[in-house]
């Protein structure tokens, strides 16, 4: 048995807050795009999830802090039974094994899934109003750092695309335009990865996972994560219906919203920023971490950008770059 797994089993055997844990029943529960690993463990007929977050690479403290915030807000997050923050071990409640993505792929009704997911999002934003100042700010430096991943990892490392000095300047102008648009939005609780792989289908409201990177940031961010998912694509008309559902619920909870057209523009521009980041992360996961499974999601992620209707010259340049050079280069890598 690997040393880290042995340490985890020994730690589980010492826990008394949950009686009768069988450390020998430890089994992989899910993978993760980070260094975290998840296992399922049993106590009689009851199952629990164990998070293994190596402390040299991951810090469990934000997970614990945000879990407490979301629990107070009425969001269905894993209960924390015990934690060893120094070793990076947490024993959590089990929210099930079927993600939203899996249920949708197995024929689940989208409205049945997305309506409660939108309600949970509104609960996060409204229920965390009094505590959101505890979170880091989604500031310009972070927004720009994320978009740099598109250039550094997808263009240069993965596709070996070298931009001219003029093109580099235009891409930087695009990043600054998107950053300004994001910073112009109202600030709320932002999960940062609120999508179909991090939502669990439960008898209760959806189980919400992977919230440890939460920040204080743009109003439209989590909604675009949900409705312009990197792993799914929905018709524009359906997305617009769900956006209106969100706006009704948010207004009912006292969340200040811009006019519908202004909000839609914020939503679309936020999506461009997010999808630039995500495409770069997917490339980095392969080249740095040896995880190839996300490469197939890059074309869908970039198509979300190319489909945005815009006359802004910064975005016109970006869309041309993606359509004329990036997507063909990606296609050539799999042909």
N, C-alpha and C positions, 0 to 999 in steps of 0.2 A: 504494500500500500504506500503511495507517495506520502512524503512527510507532512505536507500541508493537509492532506485528507485525514491522516492519522491525528493531527492536532485538532481538527474539526470534530472528529468522532469522540475524542477524549473530552473536549469541551461540552459536547452534547450530553455525554454520560454524567457530567457534573451538575446539570441543570435540574432544579427541583421545582421551578415555577409551573412546569408541565409534567405531570406524573407519568411515569411509565414509557418514556421515550425509548424506542429501540434504535440505538445508533447503528445497528447492523442493517437496518432497513433503508439506509441512505441510498437514494437513487437520483440521477440527474433529472431536473425539472424543466430547465430551459437554458438556452444560451443567451449571450448578451453581446452587444457591440463594444463593451468596455472590458476591463479585466475582471469584472464580477462574474461569479458563477452561482447558480441556484440549484438546490437539491430539495427533494421531498423526503420527509421522514415521518414515521408513523408512531402513534401511541394508541394501541388498540385499534378502533375503527376510525380514529381521528387523524387527519394528516396536517402537517405543518411544512412551512418552507424555511429552509436555511439559506441565508445569504453568506457567501464567502467573498469578502472584499479585501484582498491583500493590502495591508496598510501602507506599504511602500508605493502602491499605485492608486489606491482608492481611500477616501475618507468617508466613514459612515456617519459622521456627525450631521452633515446636511440632510441625509435621508431621515434621521431621527427627528430633527427639527421640523422639517417640512411635513412629515407624517403627522406630527402633533397638530400643526396648523390646519391641515386638511381634515383631520378627524374632528376638530372643533367646528369646522365649517360644514360638517355633515356629509363629507365626501367618503365614499366607501374605499378605504385604503387598508393595507394589511395591518393587523394589530401586532404590536411589538411585545413579545412575551419576555424576552431577555436579550441582552446585547453585551458584547465585549468589544468596545470600540478600539482598544489597543491592539487586539488580535484581528479585528475585522470580521467578527462572527455575529450574526443576528438570527434569532429564532422568531419567525413571523407566522401570522395566520395565513391559511391557504385560501386564496380566492378562486380556486378552480384551475382547470387545465386548458380551457378553450378560450383563445383570444377572439376579439372581434374579427380579426382577419380570417382566422380559421372558420368561424361561424359563417361569415359572408361567403367564403369560398365553398362552403358546404351547402349553400342555398338559403342562408338566413335572410329574412326580410330587412332591407336597408332601413326603412322608416322605423321598424321595431327596435333597431339598434341605435340609430342616430338620434332619435328624439330623446331618449334618456341620457345619451352621451352629451348632448347639448345642454340638457338640464344640469348635469353634473358640472359642466364647464361654467355655467352661470353661478352655480353654488360655490365653486372655487373663487371666482372673481368677486362675488358679493360677500361671501363668508370670510374672506381673508383681508377685507379692507382695513381692519384695525391692526393687523399683524404684518402686512406686506412690507412695511418699512424695515423689517428685520432682514429682508433678503437683499442680495447684491443687486446693483442696478444694471440693467441691460443697456450699457452706455455705448457711446460711439466706438470706443476702442474695441469692445467685444464684438459689436456688429461688423466692424471692418475686418477684424481678425478672422471671423467666420467666413466672410466672403473671399478672403485671401486663399482659403482652402481650395476654392474652385480653380484659381490660377495656378497655385503651387502644386497641388496634387493631381487634379484631373487634367489640366492642360499640359503642364510641363512634365510631370512624372509619368502619368498613365498614357497620355497620347503623344508626348514629345512634340507638342505644338509650341512654337516660339513666336511670340507676338513682336511686331515691330515697335520701335519707340512710340510712334503715333498711335498704334493700337493699344499699347500699354496705357497711354495717357487717357484714351477714350474709355477703357475698361475701368480705370481709377475714377474717372468722372461718373461713371455709372454707379460704382460702389458708393461714392459720396452722395449721389442723388437718392439712392435707396436708404442710406443711413439717415439722411435728413428727414425723409418721409416717415421712417420708423420712429424717430425721436419726436416727431410732431404729433404723435398719437397720445391719447390719454393713457396713463400708467395704471396697470393692474397686476395682480398675481399672474405669472406666466409659468406654466408647467415646463415648456420647451420641447417636449416630445409627446404631445397629446394626440396619439394616432392609434390605428387599428391593432398594432402589435403590443401596445401598452395598456389596452383596455380589455378587461376580462368579462366574459358573459356570465352573469350571476343571477340568482333568483332576486337578489336585491338590486339596487341601482348598479351600474357597471363598476367593476373593480378597477381602480386606477393604480398603475404601477410606474416605476422608473421616474419619479418626480424629484430626485435628489439634486438636479441641476436647476431647480426653480429660481426665477429671478423676478425683479420688479421691472416690468417692461410694457411693450405696446399692446393695446387692447385687442387687436385683430390677430395676434400671433398664434394663440392656441386654436382659434377657430380655423385658420388657414391650415394648420397642422392636421386638423381633423378632416376637413372637407377637401383639401388638395393633398391628400395622403401620398407619400412617396411610393406606397405599395399598392395603391388602388387609383382608379380614375373614374369619376362620375360625370355624367352629362352636365353641361353648364346650367341648364334650366333646373335640374334637380338641386344643384349647389345653391342657386339663388333662392329656392324654396326653403332650404335649410337655413340660409342666412337670415331670412325674414323670421323664421321660427326663433332663432337666437335673439334677434333684435326685440321681438315681443317679450320674451322671457327676461332679457337683460333690463329692458325698460321697467318691467314689473318689479324688479329688484332694486330699482333706483340707480342703475348704472347709466351714467351720462353717455349718450351716443351722438355722433355727428349725423347730419342728414344722410339719407339712404345712399345717394350717389357718392357722397364724400367717403362714406364708410366702405362702399364697394371698391373705390380706388385704393383706400388704405389696405383693404384685404388683399387685393391683387398685387400691390407693390410689396407688401410684407411677404407674400408667397414667393416672389422673385428672390428676395434676400434669403429666405429659408432654403429654397431649392438650390441656390448657388452653394450654400453651406453644405447641404446634404450630399450633393453630387461630389464635392471635394472629400467629404468624410468617407463616402463609399469607396472612392479610389484609395484613400489613405488606409482604410481597413485592409485592403488587399496588399498594397505595397509595403506597409509598415508592419502590419499584424498578421499577414497571411490568411485573411478571411475573405474568400472569393465570393461568398454567397450574395453579397450586396451589389456586385457588378451589374447583374441583370436588371437592377432597379434604376440604374443611372439614366437610360433613355426616357423612361416614363417621367422621372424627376425633371429632366430638362425639357420635355414636352410641355410640362406645366408652365414653364417660362415662355416658350415659343408661342403658346396659345393666348397669351395675354394681349388684349386689344389695346394698343397704345400709339400715340404719335410723339411721345417724348423721345428726343434724339438719342438720349443715353440708352434707353431700352431698345430702340430700333437697332443701334449698333450691336448690343448684346444678342438680340434675337437673330440678327444676320450671322454673327459669329457662330452661334449654336447651330443654326440650320445649315449653313454652308460649309463649316469646317468641323465642328465638334461631333455632331450626330453622324456624318459620313465616316469620320475617323473611328468612332465607336463601332459602327457597323463593320468596318474593315477588320477590327480586332476579333470578331466572332465569325467571320466568313471563312 
